[in-house]
Amino acid sequence: MHYVVVLQLLALLALANGSPIVVKWMFGNKGAWPLDGNMKFIDGQRLFGKSKTIRGIVVSLFITSACAPLLGLTAPIGLLVAGIAMGGDLFSSFIKRRLGLPPGGKATGLDQIPESLFPLLACRQVLALTALDIIAGTAIFVVGAIMLSRLLFELHMRERPY
């Protein structure tokens, strides 16, 4: 197993998924334009929901790619991780809207797996990740995200714990 690379990627995943939360806590809804433009899907529900914003995507891409070299990875790897993590998060939101769950509603597993598994799979070849690296990284992210979400809720940085 590639312990150092998995830890580097977990740090990038934390930045990619956490930076939009921190920016929302700092600035509230100022400049938080919905990514879906309030469009509705054929089922009458929003495409992604109000919590998925252009600001969140841009912040995630910028912070993660800027911090990647500080963690020993390249900025393009940081950009790849953030982009795919945000894609996984949007995928989860899309599915949750189809299931009738509200934005911010709890869906353990669905809230964490795509935003960690998809980026790890995307980095598989370029970082020579093994199946064990990907499984372990995803499992650690899921557990860590659930625990961190509770902490962010207690610190009033998140509206709901997961």
C-alpha positions in Angstrom: 0.0 0.0 0.0 1.2 3.5 -0.8 0.6 5.1 2.6 2.1 8.5 1.9 0.3 9.0 -1.4 -3.0 7.9 0.2 -2.5 10.4 3.0 -1.6 13.2 0.5 -4.8 12.4 -1.4 -6.9 12.3 1.7 -5.6 15.8 2.6 -6.5 17.0 -0.9 -10.0 15.5 -0.6 -10.4 17.2 2.7 -9.4 20.5 1.1 -11.6 20.0 -2.0 -14.7 19.1 0.0 -14.1 21.3 3.0 -13.1 24.6 1.4 -16.7 25.3 0.1 -18.0 24.7 3.6 -15.5 27.1 5.2 -16.2 29.8 2.5 -19.9 29.5 3.2 -19.3 29.9 6.9 -17.1 32.9 6.3 -19.3 34.7 3.7 -22.8 33.2 4.0 -24.7 33.4 0.8 -22.8 36.4 -0.5 -21.7 35.5 -4.1 -23.2 32.0 -3.8 -24.9 31.6 -7.1 -26.5 28.2 -7.6 -24.7 26.1 -10.1 -27.9 24.7 -11.5 -29.3 28.3 -12.1 -32.5 27.1 -10.3 -33.2 24.8 -13.2 -35.5 21.8 -12.6 -35.2 18.3 -13.9 -38.0 16.5 -15.6 -39.2 15.3 -12.2 -39.9 18.9 -11.1 -37.0 18.9 -8.5 -34.0 21.2 -8.7 -31.1 19.7 -10.7 -28.6 19.9 -7.7 -30.1 22.2 -5.1 -29.3 25.5 -3.6 -26.2 24.4 -1.7 -24.2 23.6 -4.8 -22.8 26.9 -6.0 -20.4 28.3 -8.6 -18.5 29.9 -5.7 -18.0 26.5 -4.0 -16.7 24.8 -7.1 -14.3 27.6 -7.9 -13.0 27.8 -4.3 -12.5 24.0 -4.2 -10.6 24.0 -7.5 -8.4 27.0 -6.5 -7.6 25.9 -2.9 -6.9 22.3 -3.7 -4.7 23.0 -6.7 -2.8 25.7 -4.8 -2.2 23.5 -1.8 -1.3 20.3 -3.7 2.4 21.4 -4.1 2.6 22.0 -0.3 1.6 18.4 0.2 4.1 17.1 -2.3 1.8 16.7 -5.3 1.5 18.8 -8.4 -1.1 21.5 -8.9 -2.6 19.5 -11.8 -3.2 16.6 -9.5 -4.8 19.0 -7.0 -7.0 20.3 -9.8 -7.9 16.8 -10.9 -8.8 15.7 -7.4 -10.9 18.8 -6.7 -12.7 18.6 -10.1 -13.6 15.0 -9.8 -14.5 15.4 -6.1 -16.9 18.2 -7.0 -18.3 16.1 -9.8 -18.9 13.3 -7.3 -20.6 15.7 -4.9 -22.8 16.9 -7.8 -23.6 13.3 -8.7 -24.6 12.7 -5.1 -26.8 15.8 -5.0 -28.4 14.9 -8.3 -29.3 11.4 -7.0 -30.5 12.8 -3.6 -32.9 15.2 -5.4 -34.3 12.3 -7.5 -34.8 10.4 -4.2 -36.7 13.4 -2.8 -34.1 14.2 -0.1 -33.7 17.9 0.7 -30.5 19.8 0.1 -28.3 19.0 3.1 -30.3 15.9 3.9 -28.4 13.0 5.3 -27.6 10.1 3.0 -24.7 8.3 4.6 -22.5 6.7 2.0 -24.0 8.6 -0.9 -22.8 11.8 0.7 -19.2 10.6 1.0 -18.4 7.7 -1.4 -18.6 9.4 -4.9 -16.6 12.5 -3.8 -13.8 10.3 -2.5 -13.9 7.1 -4.7 -14.2 9.0 -8.1 -11.1 11.1 -7.5 -9.1 8.2 -6.2 -10.0 6.2 -9.3 -9.1 9.2 -11.5 -5.6 9.3 -9.9 -5.1 5.5 -10.1 -2.8 5.4 -13.1 -0.9 8.7 -12.6 -0.1 7.9 -9.0 0.1 4.1 -9.4 -2.6 3.5 -6.8 -3.6 -0.1 -6.0 -7.1 -1.4 -5.4 -6.2 -1.5 -1.7 -5.1 2.1 -1.8 -8.4 3.1 -3.3 -10.6 1.0 -1.0 -8.6 2.2 2.1 -8.6 5.8 1.0 -12.4 5.8 0.4 -13.1 4.0 3.7 -10.9 6.4 5.7 -12.5 9.4 3.9 -16.1 8.2 4.7 -15.4 7.7 8.4 -13.4 10.9 8.6 -16.0 13.0 6.8 -18.8 11.7 9.1 -16.7 12.5 12.2 -15.6 15.9 10.8 -19.1 16.8 9.9 -20.2 16.4 13.5 -17.3 18.7 14.6 -18.2 21.3 12.0 -21.8 21.2 13.2 -20.6 21.7 16.8 -18.5 24.7 15.7 -21.5 26.1 13.9 -19.8 25.9 10.6 -22.3 23.4 9.3 -26.1 23.6 9.5 -26.6 19.8 10.0 -24.4 17.0 11.2 -24.2 13.8 9.1 
